[in-house]
Amino acid sequence: MIREAAANTVESAASQNRLLTITQRRLEKFVSVFAKMLVSEHPDTIHDARVWSRRLQEVFRIWFPKPRVGKTRKLFRTLRQARRTLGNCRNTDVTIALIGERLESATGSTTQTWSLLRDYLNEKRHRQITRAREELAQHDITQFVTRTQSLLQLDGLEQEPEELLKRSVEEGLAEWMKSLRQAQEDPQVDNIHGLRIAGKRLRYRAELLAELGDATAKPRIKSLKLLQDKLGDWHDRFVLLQLIAEFISRPDFLVNHPAAGRALLEEMERERHKNDLAAHAILKSAEKTREAWVESQTEVTQEMNK
């Protein structure tokens, strides 16, 4: 018994060290893209900063469970604020990319219409980047790193990291399934968007489990990623609709550009119809993903209870 307890203690320490290494790697990645954001306007930099803030946040959930107070709460707040600060920039970037795709096949007056919208969004993006940098500069990233490393050194985890992660994945799956039910019962934009966000949390938790060596997580991640890609395309088209509406609703735009206004209104109707069909297909696909996850998760739970 003593030997078994000692072996378990050694294994737990080794597992915590692996998780600490992963945490350090995620911290380094987030800090590097955060700093890069202050000097680079590339869309990939903005996207990476948001992604790595989520990935770091999910590993923080393991080290700093609720209830969170003081310094730990501030870590989460910094990550959320940084992500939200860059949200509008990211939306504008994906819309500009979509317009670029349409310009490749556009002809005649349609080319001019899309070009007008792209010029408007490029100006809007410049203002957004300026504001985002001002807001990001208010965060002391050095203090964020120091606080994180200090908190990580205070105490170890009370349980085996893999067990905590599996439980976190279970909770994430429950939240995702709840979001799926809401979207199925009422497929309005907010509910489908909620499913997308819940899927991100679940995916990043499962990815963390896979990094610790759980091979069973990989096929589940793959199925969820395929669904998330479809949800991402749906979201990008929805943002395009929002920004077209904003563009044509400006004072005197329809008076001065009636032809462009008509063309964009027709495009909005096509995109809205396309997104309605996409939402229906996504929810059907999500049901298959749910079944696969439930089956796999049942096997994992049974293994944990042995």
Contacts in CASP RR format, 6 or more apart in sequence:
PFRMAT RR
TARGET T0000
AUTHOR 0000-0000-0000
METHOD contacts of the structure
MODEL  1
MIREAAANTVESAASQNRLLTITQRRLEKFVSVFAKMLVSEHPDTIHDAR
VWSRRLQEVFRIWFPKPRVGKTRKLFRTLRQARRTLGNCRNTDVTIALIG
ERLESATGSTTQTWSLLRDYLNEKRHRQITRAREELAQHDITQFVTRTQS
LLQLDGLEQEPEELLKRSVEEGLAEWMKSLRQAQEDPQVDNIHGLRIAGK
RLRYRAELLAELGDATAKPRIKSLKLLQDKLGDWHDRFVLLQLIAEFISR
PDFLVNHPAAGRALLEEMERERHKNDLAAHAILKSAEKTREAWVESQTEV
TQEMNK
11 160 0 8 1.000
12 160 0 8 1.000
12 161 0 8 1.000
15 160 0 8 1.000
15 161 0 8 1.000
15 162 0 8 1.000
15 212 0 8 1.000
16 156 0 8 1.000
16 157 0 8 1.000
16 161 0 8 1.000
18 161 0 8 1.000
18 212 0 8 1.000
19 59 0 8 1.000
19 62 0 8 1.000
19 157 0 8 1.000
19 161 0 8 1.000
19 212 0 8 1.000
20 152 0 8 1.000
22 59 0 8 1.000
22 208 0 8 1.000
22 211 0 8 1.000
22 212 0 8 1.000
23 56 0 8 1.000
23 59 0 8 1.000
23 60 0 8 1.000
23 63 0 8 1.000
23 152 0 8 1.000
26 52 0 8 1.000
26 55 0 8 1.000
26 56 0 8 1.000
26 59 0 8 1.000
27 56 0 8 1.000
27 145 0 8 1.000
27 148 0 8 1.000
27 149 0 8 1.000
29 52 0 8 1.000
29 55 0 8 1.000
29 56 0 8 1.000
30 49 0 8 1.000
30 52 0 8 1.000
30 53 0 8 1.000
30 55 0 8 1.000
30 56 0 8 1.000
30 79 0 8 1.000
31 141 0 8 1.000
31 144 0 8 1.000
31 145 0 8 1.000
33 45 0 8 1.000
33 48 0 8 1.000
33 49 0 8 1.000
33 52 0 8 1.000
34 49 0 8 1.000
34 82 0 8 1.000
34 136 0 8 1.000
34 141 0 8 1.000
35 141 0 8 1.000
36 45 0 8 1.000
36 49 0 8 1.000
37 45 0 8 1.000
37 46 0 8 1.000
37 49 0 8 1.000
37 86 0 8 1.000
37 132 0 8 1.000
37 133 0 8 1.000
37 136 0 8 1.000
38 133 0 8 1.000
38 136 0 8 1.000
38 137 0 8 1.000
41 129 0 8 1.000
43 90 0 8 1.000
43 93 0 8 1.000
43 94 0 8 1.000
43 97 0 8 1.000
46 86 0 8 1.000
46 87 0 8 1.000
46 89 0 8 1.000
46 90 0 8 1.000
46 93 0 8 1.000
47 90 0 8 1.000
47 93 0 8 1.000
49 82 0 8 1.000
49 83 0 8 1.000
49 86 0 8 1.000
50 83 0 8 1.000
50 86 0 8 1.000
50 87 0 8 1.000
50 90 0 8 1.000
53 79 0 8 1.000
53 80 0 8 1.000
53 82 0 8 1.000
53 83 0 8 1.000
54 79 0 8 1.000
54 83 0 8 1.000
54 200 0 8 1.000
54 201 0 8 1.000
54 204 0 8 1.000
55 204 0 8 1.000
55 207 0 8 1.000
55 208 0 8 1.000
56 79 0 8 1.000
57 76 0 8 1.000
57 79 0 8 1.000
57 80 0 8 1.000
58 168 0 8 1.000
58 201 0 8 1.000
58 204 0 8 1.000
58 205 0 8 1.000
58 208 0 8 1.000
59 208 0 8 1.000
60 72 0 8 1.000
60 75 0 8 1.000
60 76 0 8 1.000
60 79 0 8 1.000
61 168 0 8 1.000
61 205 0 8 1.000
62 157 0 8 1.000
62 161 0 8 1.000
62 164 0 8 1.000
62 165 0 8 1.000
62 168 0 8 1.000
62 208 0 8 1.000
63 151 0 8 1.000
63 152 0 8 1.000
63 157 0 8 1.000
64 72 0 8 1.000
64 75 0 8 1.000
64 76 0 8 1.000
64 151 0 8 1.000
68 76 0 8 1.000
71 147 0 8 1.000
71 151 0 8 1.000
72 151 0 8 1.000
74 147 0 8 1.000
75 144 0 8 1.000
75 147 0 8 1.000
75 148 0 8 1.000
75 151 0 8 1.000
78 139 0 8 1.000
78 144 0 8 1.000
81 135 0 8 1.000
81 139 0 8 1.000
82 136 0 8 1.000
82 139 0 8 1.000
85 132 0 8 1.000
85 135 0 8 1.000
85 136 0 8 1.000
86 132 0 8 1.000
88 128 0 8 1.000
88 132 0 8 1.000
89 125 0 8 1.000
89 128 0 8 1.000
89 129 0 8 1.000
89 132 0 8 1.000
91 239 0 8 1.000
91 243 0 8 1.000
92 121 0 8 1.000
92 124 0 8 1.000
92 125 0 8 1.000
92 128 0 8 1.000
92 243 0 8 1.000
93 125 0 8 1.000
94 236 0 8 1.000
94 239 0 8 1.000
95 121 0 8 1.000
95 236 0 8 1.000
95 239 0 8 1.000
95 240 0 8 1.000
95 243 0 8 1.000
96 118 0 8 1.000
96 121 0 8 1.000
96 122 0 8 1.000
96 125 0 8 1.000
98 236 0 8 1.000
98 237 0 8 1.000
98 240 0 8 1.000
99 114 0 8 1.000
99 117 0 8 1.000
99 118 0 8 1.000
99 121 0 8 1.000
99 240 0 8 1.000
100 114 0 8 1.000
100 118 0 8 1.000
102 114 0 8 1.000
103 111 0 8 1.000
103 114 0 8 1.000
103 115 0 8 1.000
103 118 0 8 1.000
106 113 0 8 1.000
106 114 0 8 1.000
109 259 0 8 1.000
109 260 0 8 1.000
109 263 0 8 1.000
110 263 0 8 1.000
112 260 0 8 1.000
113 259 0 8 1.000
113 260 0 8 1.000
113 261 0 8 1.000
113 263 0 8 1.000
113 264 0 8 1.000
116 257 0 8 1.000
116 260 0 8 1.000
117 243 0 8 1.000
117 244 0 8 1.000
117 247 0 8 1.000
117 264 0 8 1.000
120 247 0 8 1.000
121 243 0 8 1.000
121 247 0 8 1.000
157 164 0 8 1.000
161 212 0 8 1.000
162 209 0 8 1.000
162 212 0 8 1.000
162 214 0 8 1.000
163 304 0 8 1.000
165 205 0 8 1.000
165 208 0 8 1.000
165 209 0 8 1.000
165 212 0 8 1.000
165 214 0 8 1.000
166 209 0 8 1.000
166 214 0 8 1.000
166 300 0 8 1.000
166 304 0 8 1.000
168 205 0 8 1.000
169 202 0 8 1.000
169 205 0 8 1.000
169 206 0 8 1.000
169 209 0 8 1.000
169 217 0 8 1.000
169 297 0 8 1.000
170 297 0 8 1.000
170 301 0 8 1.000
172 198 0 8 1.000
172 201 0 8 1.000
172 202 0 8 1.000
172 205 0 8 1.000
173 202 0 8 1.000
173 293 0 8 1.000
173 294 0 8 1.000
173 297 0 8 1.000
175 198 0 8 1.000
175 201 0 8 1.000
175 202 0 8 1.000
176 195 0 8 1.000
176 198 0 8 1.000
176 199 0 8 1.000
176 201 0 8 1.000
176 202 0 8 1.000
177 290 0 8 1.000
178 198 0 8 1.000
179 191 0 8 1.000
179 194 0 8 1.000
179 195 0 8 1.000
179 197 0 8 1.000
179 198 0 8 1.000
179 199 0 8 1.000
180 195 0 8 1.000
180 198 0 8 1.000
180 283 0 8 1.000
180 286 0 8 1.000
180 287 0 8 1.000
180 290 0 8 1.000
182 191 0 8 1.000
182 194 0 8 1.000
182 195 0 8 1.000
183 191 0 8 1.000
183 192 0 8 1.000
183 194 0 8 1.000
183 195 0 8 1.000
183 283 0 8 1.000
183 286 0 8 1.000
184 283 0 8 1.000
184 287 0 8 1.000
187 279 0 8 1.000
187 280 0 8 1.000
187 283 0 8 1.000
189 238 0 8 1.000
192 231 0 8 1.000
192 234 0 8 1.000
192 279 0 8 1.000
192 282 0 8 1.000
192 283 0 8 1.000
193 235 0 8 1.000
195 231 0 8 1.000
195 286 0 8 1.000
196 228 0 8 1.000
196 231 0 8 1.000
196 232 0 8 1.000
196 234 0 8 1.000
196 235 0 8 1.000
199 224 0 8 1.000
199 227 0 8 1.000
199 228 0 8 1.000
200 228 0 8 1.000
202 224 0 8 1.000
203 221 0 8 1.000
203 224 0 8 1.000
203 225 0 8 1.000
203 228 0 8 1.000
206 217 0 8 1.000
206 220 0 8 1.000
206 221 0 8 1.000
206 224 0 8 1.000
207 217 0 8 1.000
207 221 0 8 1.000
209 217 0 8 1.000
210 217 0 8 1.000
210 218 0 8 1.000
210 221 0 8 1.000
216 296 0 8 1.000
216 299 0 8 1.000
216 300 0 8 1.000
219 296 0 8 1.000
220 292 0 8 1.000
220 293 0 8 1.000
220 296 0 8 1.000
220 297 0 8 1.000
223 289 0 8 1.000
223 292 0 8 1.000
223 293 0 8 1.000
224 289 0 8 1.000
224 293 0 8 1.000
226 285 0 8 1.000
226 289 0 8 1.000
227 282 0 8 1.000
227 285 0 8 1.000
227 286 0 8 1.000
227 289 0 8 1.000
230 278 0 8 1.000
230 281 0 8 1.000
230 282 0 8 1.000
230 285 0 8 1.000
231 282 0 8 1.000
233 278 0 8 1.000
234 275 0 8 1.000
234 278 0 8 1.000
234 279 0 8 1.000
234 282 0 8 1.000
237 271 0 8 1.000
237 274 0 8 1.000
237 275 0 8 1.000
237 278 0 8 1.000
238 275 0 8 1.000
240 271 0 8 1.000
241 268 0 8 1.000
241 271 0 8 1.000
241 272 0 8 1.000
241 275 0 8 1.000
244 264 0 8 1.000
244 267 0 8 1.000
244 268 0 8 1.000
245 268 0 8 1.000
247 253 0 8 1.000
247 264 0 8 1.000
248 254 0 8 1.000
248 260 0 8 1.000
248 261 0 8 1.000
248 264 0 8 1.000
248 265 0 8 1.000
253 261 0 8 1.000
254 261 0 8 1.000
END
